[in-house]
Amino acid sequence: MKSHTSEMMINTPEQRLNAAGLSLPDVYSPSGNYLPFRRAGQLLFVSGHGPRLEDGSYVAGQIATAVDVDAGYAAARVAALNMLAAVKLAVGDLARVEAVLKVLGLVNSDANFKLHPQVIDGCSDTLVTAFGDAGQHARSAVGMASLPHGMMVEVEAVFLIRD
């Protein structure tokens, strides 16, 4: 049975992520001539983020079979954490996120792969872990013949921000 005190201590998105064994990485710079995010009123549009690791490399590879789904799921989780680090940079505190509105997930896969949604669930599950019901979102999950840096997945999203 959980105590009232322990429930009170896990009330921010970052605390919920930490309780799940996840943490935000450092924000990395874009690899081209674009902004990592752009705000328009209460909407925050976040550019595509991949599964970049602390050493600057990416989780790379093409997903071809159902056996690869777990690796893709883990890569999508890393990409989501990178994206959330950019959101925190943009708005100062993840607690200012009122809702995740839309996610686009791209999967580096061969033409016969059909399990794109299960891969991008790694991102979606991370957003729900961080924001609870406010992390539920509309989503597309599609396959691509290749992605920048050979990365396995890329995710982008639109967030609703509290003023």
N, C-alpha and C positions, 0 to 999 in steps of 0.2 A: 504494500500500500504506500502510495506517495504521500509525503507530508506536504502541507500547505506551503512551507518554506521552500522546499525544493522546486515546486511548481512556479513560485514567484521568481526564482533565480533564472529560469529559462524562459525569457519573455521577449528577447530581441531576435531578429533573424540570425545574427552572428552567433548568439548563444545557442540557438537551435541547431545551427550547422555544427558548432563545436561539440554539442552533446551527441551528434551523429558521427563524430570522428572526422569532420571535415573542417577546413579552414580556408580563408581567402588568401590567394597568393599575392605577390606584388603585381602591380599593373604593368603591362608591357606596352611599348610604343607600337603604333600601327606600322605595318610593313609596306606602306605605300602612301600616296597622296590623298589621305582621307582622315576624317576625325573618328575617334573611337566611339563617340556618342554625339548626339545633337538633340537639344531640348527645344520643344515648341509648346509653350504654355505648360500644362501639366503632363504632357507626353514626353517621354524620354525614348528616343530611338537609339538602340545600341548596335553598333556595327558587328559584323561577324567575328566571332572569337573561336579559336581552335584549342585543342588540348596541348597548349604550350607548357612545358615542364620548367622547373626552377633553373635548369642549366641552359635554357634557351632553345632546346630541341623540342620537337613535337612528337606526340604519339602518332606514328605514321603507319600507313599500310592501307590496303584495299580489303574490304570485307566481301567475302565470296560465299560463305556457307553459314548455316545456323550455328556451327561451332564457334564462329567469330563474333557472335552477338555479344557475349560477355565482355570481350575486349572492347567492342564498340561502345557498349553501355558505359564502361569505365572511362573511356575517352570522352564521351559526351558529358559525363559528370565533371571531368577536369575542365572541359570547355565552359561549362556552366559556371564553375567557380571563377574562372578567368573573367567571364562576362560580369559576374556579380562584383568583382573587384573594380571593374570599370564603372558600374552603377554607383558604387560607394564613392568613387572619385568624383563622379558627376554631381551627386546630390548631398554628399557629406556623411550620410548615415542611412544604412539600408532600412531602418525603421520608417523612413519617409516614403518607402514604396507602398502605395495604396493597393495596387494590383499589378499582376503580370497580365498583359492583354493578349499578346500574340508572340509565338515562337516559330521561327523557321529553322528546321534542322536539315542539314545537308550531310549525306553519308557517302563516303568514297567507296563505291561498290561496283561489282561487275554487273553486267546486264541481266543475269539470272537471279540475282539476290532479291528477295521479296520482304524481308523483315525489318525494313527501315524504321517503322514505329517503335519496335522493341529496342532498337539502338538508341533512338532519341529520347526514349523514356529515361535514360541516364540524366539528361538535362532536366526533363520535366519533373522527375522525382526529386532532384536537388532543389528546384524552385519551390516545390510544395513543402519540402523539409524546411526551407528557410522561411517561407511566408504563410504556411498553412493554407487555408481556403483561398486567401488572396493570391496564392501562387498558381491556382488553377488557371488555365489559359486556352485560347484557341491555338491550333498548331498545324503546321504542315511538316511532313518528314519525307524527303525525296532523295533519290540516288543520283550521284554524279560520277562521271567517268574519271575525274581527278579533282583534287582540291589543292590550294596553295600549300607549298612546303611538303606535299605528299601526305598531309595530315588526314587522319581517319574520319574526322567529323568536323563540322563547323556549325555554330549556332548563332543566331541573332534574335533580338526580341524588342518588343515595345512595352514600356512600363508606364503606369499611371502614378504620378508623384504627388504627394501631399505638399501643399504650400506651407 
